[in-house]
C-alpha cells in the first residue's frame, strides 16, 4: 500500500479522472451525531443506549440495516414512528466537516477531476451536503435510498461510472471502512483508505492536508490532461 507522501506523488494521480467519496468518516465526522440519532430512537421506545459494537455498525450501514440490528422486530413499528418524528436538522451541530476537505475538493476541481458521493445514508445526505455548503462539488450523489442494494454492492459506483462515462481504472473510491473497501473492490475501482491504515488499499490517506500537499506536487492540469498509465489506482 502506498502511503500518501507529498515528496513523491504516486504515478496514478496523473491519470486520475474521478473520485468517489464516502460520506460519514470521510467528508464528515459524524460518529457523535449517529450515536445520538439512534439513541434517540431507542430512548423513544424505552430501550437503553446502543453498545460500542452497535455504534460501529450504525456508523457504516444504511438506516434500515441499522434499525434491524438495534431494534427488536416486534418493536420496529414503534421505532419507525419515533424516527419519523425526529428532526434531523437538530443533529447538524454534532456533525463536523473534515479538516482540509474543501481545499482538496477545490484542488481536484481545478484539475478537472470529477467528484461524487456514494453513501449508505438515505434521505439525509443531500440536506447535509447543502447545510455544509459543499453540495456544489458533487455530481452525482448516490444514497442507499436510491439503490436496490446498498454498499457493499457495486451498483452505486457503477451508476457513477456510467454517468461520468469513465473507465474503472481512472476512478478512485475513498473510504474509511471495510464496507467501503469491499464496495470499491466489487466495482473494480481503486480504493484509498482514509485514516484507516488497516484496510487493503492502493493508497493510505492520513488526512486531507496531506492529500492536498500530494496534489500540489503535480503540475496544474496534470490529472485532466494525462494519458492512461500502468500504475493501479
DRENTITOR-277143 format. One record per residue (C-alpha): x, y, z; residue in three letters; residue number from 1. Coordinates in Angstrom, 3 decimals. Each point is the difference from the previous one (the first is absolute). Layout:
N
@east X north Y up Z residu ALA num NUM
...
END
This chain:
233
@east 0.000 north 0.000 up 0.000 residu UNK num 1
@east 1.281 north 3.433 up -0.952 residu UNK num 2
@east -0.026 north 2.550 up 2.828 residu UNK num 3
@east -0.992 north 3.454 up -1.246 residu UNK num 4
@east 3.317 north 1.879 up -0.128 residu UNK num 5
@east 0.296 north 3.586 up -1.295 residu UNK num 6
@east 3.706 north -0.562 up -0.751 residu UNK num 7
@east -0.799 north -2.638 up -2.635 residu UNK num 8
@east -3.563 north 0.129 up -1.366 residu UNK num 9
@east -0.974 north -3.396 up -1.440 residu UNK num 10
@east -0.178 north -0.444 up -3.756 residu UNK num 11
@east -3.691 north -0.937 up 0.147 residu UNK num 12
@east -0.934 north 3.550 up 1.018 residu UNK num 13
@east 1.055 north 1.123 up -3.477 residu UNK num 14
@east -2.770 north -2.010 up -1.655 residu UNK num 15
@east -2.718 north 0.524 up 2.574 residu UNK num 16
@east -3.283 north 1.165 up -1.579 residu UNK num 17
@east -2.511 north -0.481 up 2.814 residu UNK num 18
@east -0.221 north -0.523 up 3.764 residu UNK num 19
@east -2.955 north -1.526 up 1.844 residu UNK num 20
@east -0.282 north 0.967 up 3.674 residu UNK num 21
@east -1.670 north -1.843 up 2.822 residu UNK num 22
@east -1.812 north 2.464 up 2.265 residu UNK num 23
@east 0.165 north -0.913 up 3.693 residu UNK num 24
@east 3.559 north -0.284 up 1.236 residu UNK num 25
@east 1.419 north 1.547 up -3.191 residu UNK num 26
@east -1.820 north 3.200 up -0.947 residu UNK num 27
@east -1.246 north 0.476 up 3.543 residu UNK num 28
@east 0.643 north -1.156 up 3.540 residu UNK num 29
@east -3.479 north -1.142 up 0.956 residu UNK num 30
@east 0.590 north -2.694 up 2.602 residu UNK num 31
@east -1.454 north 2.102 up 2.838 residu UNK num 32
@east -3.002 north 0.904 up -2.148 residu UNK num 33
@east -0.666 north -3.592 up -1.054 residu UNK num 34
@east 0.185 north -1.187 up 3.588 residu UNK num 35
@east -2.394 north 2.742 up 1.100 residu UNK num 36
@east -2.455 north -0.726 up -2.838 residu UNK num 37
@east -0.342 north -3.711 up 0.726 residu UNK num 38
@east 0.009 north 0.524 up 3.762 residu UNK num 39
@east -2.917 north 2.421 up -0.392 residu UNK num 40
@east -1.920 north -2.689 up -1.867 residu UNK num 41
@east 0.777 north -2.598 up 2.668 residu UNK num 42
@east -0.831 north 2.438 up 2.790 residu UNK num 43
@east -3.309 north 0.750 up -1.709 residu UNK num 44
@east -1.111 north -3.609 up 0.390 residu UNK num 45
@east 1.479 north -0.453 up 3.465 residu UNK num 46
@east 3.218 north -1.825 up -0.923 residu UNK num 47
@east 3.526 north 0.536 up 1.315 residu UNK num 48
@east 2.668 north 1.789 up -2.106 residu UNK num 49
@east 1.824 north -1.913 up -2.717 residu UNK num 50
@east 3.134 north -1.968 up 0.874 residu UNK num 51
@east 3.489 north 0.869 up -1.348 residu UNK num 52
@east -0.298 north -2.881 up -2.478 residu UNK num 53
@east -3.361 north 1.303 up -1.204 residu UNK num 54
@east 1.480 north 3.486 up -0.279 residu UNK num 55
@east 2.648 north -1.325 up -2.403 residu UNK num 56
@east -2.723 north -1.684 up -2.049 residu UNK num 57
@east -2.316 north 3.014 up -0.295 residu UNK num 58
@east 2.929 north 2.163 up -1.098 residu UNK num 59
@east 0.302 north -1.986 up -3.242 residu UNK num 60
@east -3.335 north -1.520 up -0.985 residu UNK num 61
@east -3.304 north 1.234 up -1.431 residu UNK num 62
@east -2.748 north 1.124 up 2.377 residu UNK num 63
@east -2.171 north -3.059 up -0.646 residu UNK num 64
@east 2.924 north -2.338 up 0.625 residu UNK num 65
@east 0.840 north 1.926 up 3.173 residu UNK num 66
@east -3.529 north -0.124 up 1.362 residu UNK num 67
@east -0.202 north -3.727 up -0.731 residu UNK num 68
@east 3.215 north -0.427 up 1.996 residu UNK num 69
@east -0.897 north 2.078 up 3.069 residu UNK num 70
@east -3.803 north -0.301 up 0.246 residu UNK num 71
@east -1.923 north -3.236 up 0.693 residu UNK num 72
@east -2.310 north -0.845 up -2.896 residu UNK num 73
@east -3.084 north 0.201 up 2.235 residu UNK num 74
@east 0.916 north 3.613 up 0.931 residu UNK num 75
@east 0.835 north 1.158 up -3.540 residu UNK num 76
@east -3.293 north 1.780 up -0.682 residu UNK num 77
@east 0.425 north 2.047 up 3.184 residu UNK num 78
@east 3.591 north 0.828 up -0.902 residu UNK num 79
@east -0.940 north 1.113 up -3.503 residu UNK num 80
@east -2.639 north 2.320 up 1.458 residu UNK num 81
@east 2.600 north 1.555 up 2.326 residu UNK num 82
@east 2.365 north 0.366 up -2.944 residu UNK num 83
@east -2.605 north 1.749 up -2.141 residu UNK num 84
@east -0.524 north 2.589 up 2.726 residu UNK num 85
@east 3.689 north 0.796 up 0.466 residu UNK num 86
@east 1.338 north 3.201 up -1.571 residu UNK num 87
@east 3.369 north -0.949 up -1.468 residu UNK num 88
@east 0.961 north 3.679 up -0.214 residu UNK num 89
@east 0.337 north -0.094 up 3.796 residu UNK num 90
@east 2.907 north -2.409 up -0.522 residu UNK num 91
@east 1.977 north 2.306 up -2.332 residu UNK num 92
@east 1.936 north 1.777 up 2.800 residu UNK num 93
@east 1.588 north -3.364 up 0.836 residu UNK num 94
@east 1.265 north -0.623 up -3.546 residu UNK num 95
@east 3.372 north 1.522 up -0.897 residu UNK num 96
@east 1.528 north 0.395 up -3.441 residu UNK num 97
@east 3.397 north -1.675 up -0.268 residu UNK num 98
@east 2.959 north 2.365 up 0.324 residu UNK num 99
@east 1.421 north 1.041 up -3.364 residu UNK num 100
@east -2.811 north -1.559 up -2.028 residu UNK num 101
@east -1.089 north 3.059 up -1.979 residu UNK num 102
@east 3.611 north 0.760 up -1.010 residu UNK num 103
@east 0.312 north -3.529 up -1.395 residu UNK num 104
@east -3.329 north 0.287 up -1.818 residu UNK num 105
@east 1.148 north 3.285 up -1.549 residu UNK num 106
@east 3.308 north -1.585 up -1.035 residu UNK num 107
@east -1.732 north -2.922 up -1.687 residu UNK num 108
@east -2.452 north 2.328 up -1.753 residu UNK num 109
@east 2.857 north 2.178 up -1.284 residu UNK num 110
@east 1.518 north -3.108 up -1.589 residu UNK num 111
@east -3.249 north -1.036 up -1.654 residu UNK num 112
@east -0.542 north -3.002 up 2.258 residu UNK num 113
@east -3.661 north -0.991 up 0.351 residu UNK num 114
@east -1.356 north -0.414 up 3.551 residu UNK num 115
@east -2.899 north -2.078 up 1.309 residu UNK num 116
@east -1.392 north -1.312 up 3.279 residu UNK num 117
@east -1.056 north -3.599 up 0.609 residu UNK num 118
@east -1.426 north -0.538 up 3.471 residu UNK num 119
@east -2.203 north -2.334 up 1.970 residu UNK num 120
@east -1.889 north 3.031 up 1.302 residu UNK num 121
@east -3.526 north 0.217 up -1.385 residu UNK num 122
@east -2.001 north 3.241 up -0.131 residu UNK num 123
@east 2.357 north 2.132 up 2.122 residu UNK num 124
@east 3.077 north 0.246 up -2.230 residu UNK num 125
@east -1.169 north 2.755 up -2.386 residu UNK num 126
@east -1.162 north 2.223 up 2.850 residu UNK num 127
@east 3.227 north -0.646 up 1.910 residu UNK num 128
@east 2.227 north 0.918 up -2.959 residu UNK num 129
@east -2.034 north 3.166 up -0.561 residu UNK num 130
@east 0.190 north 0.888 up 3.700 residu UNK num 131
@east 3.804 north -0.341 up -0.139 residu UNK num 132
@east 0.062 north 2.026 up -3.255 residu UNK num 133
@east 1.882 north -2.665 up -1.956 residu UNK num 134
@east -2.850 north -1.380 up -2.110 residu UNK num 135
@east 1.174 north 1.887 up -3.098 residu UNK num 136
@east 3.138 north -2.163 up -0.253 residu UNK num 137
@east -1.738 north -3.347 up -0.467 residu UNK num 138
@east -1.903 north -1.532 up -2.874 residu UNK num 139
@east -1.500 north -2.471 up 0.263 residu UNK num 140
@east -0.840 north -0.621 up 3.649 residu UNK num 141
@east -1.000 north -3.631 up 0.467 residu UNK num 142
@east -1.750 north -1.005 up 3.226 residu UNK num 143
@east -1.301 north -3.325 up 1.244 residu UNK num 144
@east -3.524 north 1.308 up -0.458 residu UNK num 145
@east 0.506 north 0.218 up -3.773 residu UNK num 146
@east 1.372 north -3.527 up -0.414 residu UNK num 147
@east -1.452 north -3.484 up -0.018 residu UNK num 148
@east 3.086 north -1.217 up 1.865 residu UNK num 149
@east 2.156 north 2.201 up 2.288 residu UNK num 150
@east 3.742 north -0.328 up 0.543 residu UNK num 151
@east 1.923 north -2.251 up -0.318 residu UNK num 152
@east -1.934 north -0.788 up -3.177 residu UNK num 153
@east 1.761 north 1.747 up -2.939 residu UNK num 154
@east -3.252 north 1.365 up -1.487 residu UNK num 155
@east 0.574 north 3.557 up 1.252 residu UNK num 156
@east 3.566 north 0.271 up -1.310 residu UNK num 157
@east -1.053 north -1.446 up -3.350 residu UNK num 158
@east -2.699 north 2.671 up -0.291 residu UNK num 159
@east 2.650 north 2.660 up 0.611 residu UNK num 160
@east 2.385 north -1.488 up -2.580 residu UNK num 161
@east -2.811 north -0.071 up -2.546 residu UNK num 162
@east -1.008 north 3.590 up 0.781 residu UNK num 163
@east 3.591 north 1.164 up -0.431 residu UNK num 164
@east 0.719 north -2.296 up -2.968 residu UNK num 165
@east 3.349 north -0.876 up 1.567 residu UNK num 166
@east 1.856 north -3.326 up 0.178 residu UNK num 167
@east 0.574 north -1.706 up 3.340 residu UNK num 168
@east 3.758 north 0.544 up -0.065 residu UNK num 169
@east -0.398 north 3.803 up -0.110 residu UNK num 170
@east -2.102 north 0.189 up 3.181 residu UNK num 171
@east 0.804 north -0.423 up 3.690 residu UNK num 172
@east -2.305 north -0.566 up 2.952 residu UNK num 173
@east 0.998 north 1.541 up 3.324 residu UNK num 174
@east -1.477 north -1.529 up 3.154 residu UNK num 175
@east 0.761 north -0.833 up 3.592 residu UNK num 176
@east -1.527 north -3.438 up 0.547 residu UNK num 177
@east 0.164 north -3.607 up -1.117 residu UNK num 178
@east -3.427 north 0.567 up -1.561 residu UNK num 179
@east 1.497 north 2.689 up -2.248 residu UNK num 180
@east 2.956 north -2.239 up -0.825 residu UNK num 181
@east -2.345 north -2.794 up -1.079 residu UNK num 182
@east -2.113 north 2.437 up -2.040 residu UNK num 183
@east 2.999 north 1.287 up -1.947 residu UNK num 184
@east 1.311 north -3.504 up -0.606 residu UNK num 185
@east -3.400 north -1.229 up -1.214 residu UNK num 186
@east -0.268 north 2.965 up -2.379 residu UNK num 187
@east 3.539 north -0.446 up -1.319 residu UNK num 188
@east 1.234 north 3.474 up 0.967 residu UNK num 189
@east 3.046 north 0.895 up 2.059 residu UNK num 190
@east -0.468 north 0.455 up 3.730 residu UNK num 191
@east 1.602 north 2.678 up 2.176 residu UNK num 192
@east -0.201 north -0.576 up 3.753 residu UNK num 193
@east -0.734 north 3.166 up 1.968 residu UNK num 194
@east 1.364 north 0.079 up 3.571 residu UNK num 195
@east -0.085 north -3.818 up 0.138 residu UNK num 196
@east 3.343 north -1.625 up -0.834 residu UNK num 197
@east -1.395 north -3.451 up 0.820 residu UNK num 198
@east -1.932 north -0.197 up -3.272 residu UNK num 199
@east 1.264 north -1.553 up -3.244 residu UNK num 200
@east 0.418 north 3.046 up -2.221 residu UNK num 201
@east 2.000 north 1.425 up -2.873 residu UNK num 202
@east 0.731 north 3.068 up 2.134 residu UNK num 203
@east -0.294 north 0.970 up 3.655 residu UNK num 204
@east -1.089 north 3.622 up 0.576 residu UNK num 205
@east 0.657 north 1.095 up 3.613 residu UNK num 206
@east -1.855 north 3.320 up -0.432 residu UNK num 207
@east -1.096 north 2.450 up -2.685 residu UNK num 208
@east 2.834 north 2.537 up 0.488 residu UNK num 209
@east 2.455 north -2.803 up -0.836 residu UNK num 210
@east -1.991 north -0.946 up -3.090 residu UNK num 211
@east -0.099 north 3.674 up -1.034 residu UNK num 212
@east 3.778 north 0.249 up 0.311 residu UNK num 213
@east 0.254 north -3.108 up -2.173 residu UNK num 214
@east -2.232 north 1.593 up -2.632 residu UNK num 215
@east 1.960 north 3.252 up 0.176 residu UNK num 216
@east 3.052 north -2.003 up -1.074 residu UNK num 217
@east -1.661 north -0.627 up -3.362 residu UNK num 218
@east 0.167 north 2.450 up -2.906 residu UNK num 219
@east -3.202 north 2.027 up -0.413 residu UNK num 220
@east -2.439 north -1.918 up -2.168 residu UNK num 221
@east 2.019 north -3.216 up 0.244 residu UNK num 222
@east -2.948 north -2.201 up 0.890 residu UNK num 223
@east -2.144 north 1.635 up -2.676 residu UNK num 224
@east 2.496 north -0.376 up -2.840 residu UNK num 225
@east 1.794 north -3.248 up 0.835 residu UNK num 226
@east -0.123 north -3.230 up -1.983 residu UNK num 227
@east -0.696 north -3.462 up 1.441 residu UNK num 228
@east 3.030 north -1.359 up 1.863 residu UNK num 229
@east 0.977 north -3.340 up 1.497 residu UNK num 230
@east -0.413 north 0.595 up 3.710 residu UNK num 231
@east -3.184 north -1.073 up 1.757 residu UNK num 232
@east -2.217 north 2.554 up 1.671 residu UNK num 233
END
